[in-house]
Each structure stands twice: as structure tokens, then as C-alpha cells.
């Protein structure tokens, strides 16, 4: 609070709230990981001129940041030391084209030494020492400012590019920075030698970045038209200094949480021990849980929930890591993690009031996810212990066991590594990565690939006949529909126990399969969904009854002649007659159910908007997305796409019940308005009806199916439409004339696609406005044109609403045309002026050779053309040196001098002198070379012309 007050009250900064940790509309970023994320458009110059952000000059705030997953990832280090965190608070002050180095440094010094009263002799400052390869001199201006503020010369230290030059990315705004470091030891010593050396005694506390350059695609640096200041100071480190502690975990940001952990578990108090001194990793566990529960509270409040991909997957890893330390190291009962939420709210609630409002919801999400993982954790521990006992000494942990823990039990990889590390064992990482690569390839090949050649999942005709002749009953797969809604709205899937009837491997039926072999398993019954009706198969695992520590992963499930075949890797020998318990991957199943129900909504909405002639031509549903092909008379318009989404959202909001029942096929066929694909259906057949009970649909003369979605379908569905949450069509294209394909996403993915769309729409709007303000410089216009090109690419390749993509693409096409026209116009104007000046200078001589500044080869060529048009008897050769060290060359020969004098030969003679190349026709030619040969080139140009004329 003192930081915010200081800049607000003493220095006229505007205080802004923290942005949520979920980045708005930046798909490249998993979490907001720095204070400057929300101000990127200002630095890039893409901010909407009329937006509130564009009006700010001086700003101060405290930003919630998460560094886990992606490029900046501290997750695996958390707990091992006393200063890494996944969540931290970044204090920052900014100037957008207002103050610069002098004010930024003096404000920082005033706050640290006068307000916080940190002893001056413990502070060291660093500045950019220059870089000859980039042609950048040392930032002596910054050094002199610190010396004037009274910092002793021995405490002002130069450092190279990697330490003191900050860049936003490969391209874009960048500049030198100055860092303030603090010496924890003090006592009058000089600790300059420890600065930037990774010493825990001397740590960086504040970074002041001076954005004054822009790095171009070519790698060169250009000065920015406006200078900005971006500073960042980690609150946790600052508090450590102000409270005279050596560890962040000893400050009052963490001690209340550590006390609450102690009260809820069965181990001694936190003592701050690390490494070998921390016997049993108890202190590490305290730090992990305290850090992770803060991250969970902040993320869940900002709308990031533990899930299956992206930021959600990272949060699931964080939660599972915390659950494991609570349960296995701290020996805490279930529920400890959620019980810490009120303490976190107490610590952070004043700064971020949104936490207080959402405390109950945070606890519910944590408890629900903890319960889902605890049973898997117990099973995983048994599996690890059993595998370790069976391993040869000094060998690596088998990758296939780790893969099944990762894929089937949802163990984060870093958690597996950690559990093995505690046993002094390493994972065979190379083999694990190979399995991951294989899996990714299999998923990329899509649903149809590999089925034909797979000899374990598709029963051949002889095996089918043998099964029937041996009276092996068809698989009872009705348990796949055995799920209900719990009282808190969560889906509960009934357990399923089964007997192995037969195994199938290499196109033959077998009674037993050895360890390590892949095979098809036929059971008497199953709750696994086999791929059919366009819905991807379930995944999961099975275990033998009474043998909890061996897990048989089920990779895919197929239906063949009434038999359900589970593709399994046999970790141990598997035999007919074995009793097994089946575990479906519930998160993946639920995602498929959501997307399948959404497909029915989409089918209904398309017919509603495009007309009754719209017939389904195919569909495919996976956990990630849904695909739907249908008849269409022409391309679907932007308005139609918007209407379709609106119809779907209306049904989602109504939270209609989804009714399902099996009925005789003849009865089902009579239903008016029934949606059915042209394929063979079983008898009886399953009907799925949204909002209207199946018996009402079946009554004679009922038109219910005309008003809602009623389909024949064997898929698994939600029980209420509300759980779809949202649907966005992210792609629509014509496959062939008359058939369109749409791809859509639901839930959080749909919401994110909309957010990205809104942000890109704002960027396009901002670009349009800046284009209208018309710039007189060619370089500025070319930069805008380049920006249009880059934005066009982003709009084409990003998951966003398709209707919005089409709208933005139309606008961007028009902007590109406008930019191209403006550049041509400006080039012609500039070329005319330069041509006139040169003709006046050289008084229309028969040969003109000169050097002029020109932004591009096309402008240089235009100048030459204009000169020759105005003075037809003149031959002209112009050179133009560029910032990059290249020299451009353009020439034109008067028609009167042909064929003796050739422009192409002239250009080659000149560019060869500059170690370059050239080419063209006898009348006009162009080329380029290196600057060091330019003087010789001018002499060669004149000598060549004289020799020919």
C-alpha cells in the first residue's frame, strides 16, 4: 500500500487495478506473468486511440502474476528453495511518453531510501554497459543520474546485454534497463563482486526498463518515436527486506498460511530447512502447499479452473502436486488444502477484494478436484512401490509404467519425477518422450487412421465366427449409460466389474497374453464407450480385482460384430477368466458428452437458420472439439453464423433436460422432424430428445420434434444442456460444392475464443483509426502495412468466432489496399521531388551519376524513371546507402545511346565494384552491393559511361 500511495499521492500516478491472471485475448500466453502484460498495446503502439488505456500517462499498480508452464516456469523449483513461487505480486510504475530516466531513478531512490528507509550502503545499481555488435554505446546517461543522486561510484556497475537490456520478444519494443540490488549481509562491506552472480546474499529487487528502441524483423534496432518507462519490483522480496528476513516464507505474507497448515496436519512446525537438512521433505511440503494454495485461490477467482489443456492443465498439475504433499508428506486428512482458503483470503483479500467474494467457490473447486485425485494417488503410490521392488538395481524406472501413471491416473510428470527422486531413482526420460511422441502422432493421424491395419482391435471374419460358434455372448455395454447428476451438479459414473472372456492379438483369439504385449480384450460387460456414431472412444484403465497395484491402460475401444474390444497394453500376463474393475477417464468422457450434446444443438440450430433442407452429412466428436458436415446451397454468411450461435446459446441458457430412451425402430421412424443420418440403426434404437420427453415425441401427430432437437443416436450425452456453457464456431468452409464443414468448441474454450476475437477486433479497429490519421512518411506507412499483414496472419490462424474472422478479414483486405495505394502515392511524390532537385543540380547533363537517400529500391527506381522522363536525352545512375550497410543501385539509359550503351552492363560494372549483383534490360537495371566499395563504384560508373559515349 505504501508503494501505491507514494506514486499516487507524491508523483501524480493513476492507480489501476490488477488485470486477471487469465490473459485477455493473448493465446500465446498461459498466464499473466509480468506487470506490463496489460500495457503491451501502448508499448507496441497498437492501442486504440480512443480507449481509456491510450489516455494514461503515469500509472501505478500491483499485478497478480503466475509463472508456471510456458517459457517462464518456476513450478518445479517451488519448495526446493526459499524464494521460488508460482504466484507472486509485481509492484510497478509506468510512464507512457511522459517522464524518462531522470525521474524514474530519482523516484525509485526516494521511495527505497526515504520512505522505506533502506540503508543506502546496502543498495547497488547496475546499468547497461553497451554492445559493440549492435552499435550500442554504454548508457552513461543512466550512470550519471545515479551518481548525481549520491550513489557511490563503487556501487554503480555496468553489465552486458543479457543482464541489462530488456526485450519484450524477438521483435518489438526494447531498451536498456537499470536494476537495484540489495545486500542482505551489509555491515559496511563492499558486495559489488556478488551482484548478478546468483548469490542468495545479494538479490535484485527492482528493475527499471527504459523502452527507447524497437527491434525490427531484420534484427536491427530503430529508435521509438515515444519513450516509455516500465518498472517491476516483486512484493515478496521487498517485504523480506523490510521485515529483516532472509526467506520469503518467513514474512507475514506466508507465516499465517504456514501456521494454518501446521494446525491441520500431523508433523512438526515449519523450520525453514532446505536440502539434506530437511529430512523427509517436510519443510519443502510446507512451502509447496503454502505457495500452491495462493496460486489456486487467485486463478480460480479469475476464471481458470483445473482442466485438460493449456492454463487449466497447468493448474491441475499445481493442485495435484499440492494434494500429494498434503496427503503423503504432511499426513494431513482430506480437505486441508481447501481449509487454507480463508487464511489466504485474509492475507490477500485487501489488495484483491475479488478473492473475498469467491472464497466458497474456491473451496468447492479445490475439494472436488482433491477427491478426484486422492484415490488415483493411493493407487499410483502402490504401483510405483511394486515396480521399484521388481526392478533390477541401478536401472531407470520403466517409461511405460510412468506413461500409464501420467495418462491414466493423471499424475503430472514433475510429480512422478519427484516421487522417484525421493526413492533415489530416475525415470527413463528418453523412452517416456518417445511414448509421448507416438501418442501425439496417433492423435494427429485422426480417428480413421490405423484402424484397418490394426490387428488387435478389429476382429477378422474367422475369429468372429469362432466367438459365435463357441457361444461367447456379445458384450453388454449398457453400463456406459450408467451415470447420474450429483447434488452439486457433478456427474457420477457407476463403477463396473467384468470378466475377461477372450483376448485377441495378431488376428487370432487367445486365452492368455504375456507381459508387455498389446492386445484386444473382450469382456462380458463394459462401461467404456466404443468409437461409433462419430464419437471418439473412451480411454482409461482396468485393474485385476484384489490387485490394486497393476494397471492395464485402455488406449482405445472398438465395436466389432457386437463385441467391444478394449485395446490394452498388458503390463503383466492377462488371462481369460480374470476378474477386472474398469475405470473410464471421466474428464475425457465428460468433455465428449458435452461436445456430443452440443453437436445435436448445432444440428438443430443450422436447420432452424438455414432451412429444413439442411441435412447432416457426417460428424466427429472428441474431447477437444466437434466437427459437423452438412448440405448447403451456398457459403454460410456472417449473419447466419451469428444466428446459429445465438440459437444454440438460447437452448444452453434454458438448461433443457436431455431425454434418452430405447424404442422400436418402426416407432422411431414415424416421428415427424426426426434427424437421422442415412445409416443402418439397431432395433431397438436410442432416441435423444432435448427438452421434450421421448414418450411425448412418440405420440401420434406430435410435432414436438419440429420444435426441438430429436435424433437417433447411440452416443453418450449430458443430462442437461446448461453444462455446455457456450459454443463458438471457429471454422466454416465448403468441402465440395454443396457441402459445408464447421468446427466448434464449447465451454471454457468457446469463452476464450470469444475473448481472443474481441481483442483482435480492437486491434483491427485501432489499426483502422491509425490508418485514417494518414501519415506523411513512407516508413510509417510501410510499418502500418506490415502490421496489417501480420494481423491478417494472426486472424487467419487463431481460434476465434468464424463470423468475426470473416468480418475482420474483409476489413484487413481493405486496409491493405489503402496502405498499398498510399505507399505508391507517397513514393511517386517523393520520387518527383528528388528527381526535380537532381535535374536542377546537374543542369540536364547527358550523364548524371549521384548518391541520394531513398527508403527502398522501388523509390530509387522511380526517381531514375522521373529524371529520364523529364530529360529524355539523359542517362542516369543513382546509388543509395542504407542503414544496414547495403547500397542500392538503379539506372536508366537514354534511348539515343542504344545499343552501344546498355543499362544492364552499366549496373553490373558498378555493383561488381561493391561485391554485389545486378541485372535488367538494356534500358533499365537495378542491383545492390556493400557500402565499403561505394567510392570505387561511383568512379567505375563514370568511367563506364565515358567509355561508351
Buried (B, 14 or more C-beta within 10 A) or exposed (E): EEBBEBBBEEBEBBEBBBBBBBBBBBBEBBBBBBBBBBBBBBBBBBBBEEBEBEEBEBBBBBBBBBBBBBEBBBBBEBBBBBBBBBBBBBBBBBBBBBBBBBBBBBBBBBBBBEEBEBEBBBBBBBBBBBBEEBEBEBBEEBBBBBBEBEBEEEBBBBBEBEBBBBBBEEBBBBBBBBBBBBBBEEEEEEBBEBBBEEBEBBBBBBBBBBBBBBBBEEEBBEEBEEBBBBBBBBBBBBBBBEEEBBBBBBBEBBBBBBEBBBEBBEBEEBEBBBEEEBEEBBBBBBBBBBBBBBBBBBBBBBBBBBBBEBBBBBBBBBBBBBBBBBBBBBEBEEBBBBBBBBBBBBBBBEBBEBBBEBBEEBBBBBBBBBEBBBEBBBBBBBBBEBBBEEBEEEEBBBBBBBBBBBBBBBBBBBBBBBBBEEEEBEBBBEBBEEBBEEBEEEEEEEBEEEEEEBBBBBBBEEBBEBBBEEEBEBBBBEBBBEBEEEEEEBBEBEEBBBEBBBBBBEEEBBEBBEEEBBBBBBBBBBBBBBBEBBBBBBBBBBBBEEBBBBBBBBBBBBBBEEBBBBBBBBBEEBEBEBEBBBBBBBBBBBBBBBBBBBBBBBBBBBBBBBEEEBBBBEBBBBBBBBBBBBBBEEEBEBEBBBBBBEBBBEBBEEEBBBBBBBBEEEEBEEBEBBBBBEEEBEEBBBBBBBBBEBEEBBEEEBEBBEEBBBBBBBBBBBBBBBBBBBBBBBBBEEEEEEBBBBBBBBBBBBBBBBBBBBBBBBBBBBBBEBBEEEBEEBEBBBBBBEBBEEBBEBBEEBBBBBBBBBBBBEBBEEBBEBBEEBBBEBBEEBBBEBBBEBBEEBEEBBBBBBBBEBBBBBBBBBBBBBBBEBBEEBBBBBBBBBEEEBBBBBBBBBEEBEEEBBBBBBBBBBBBBBEBEBEBEBBBBBBBBBBEBBEEBBEBBEEBBEEBB
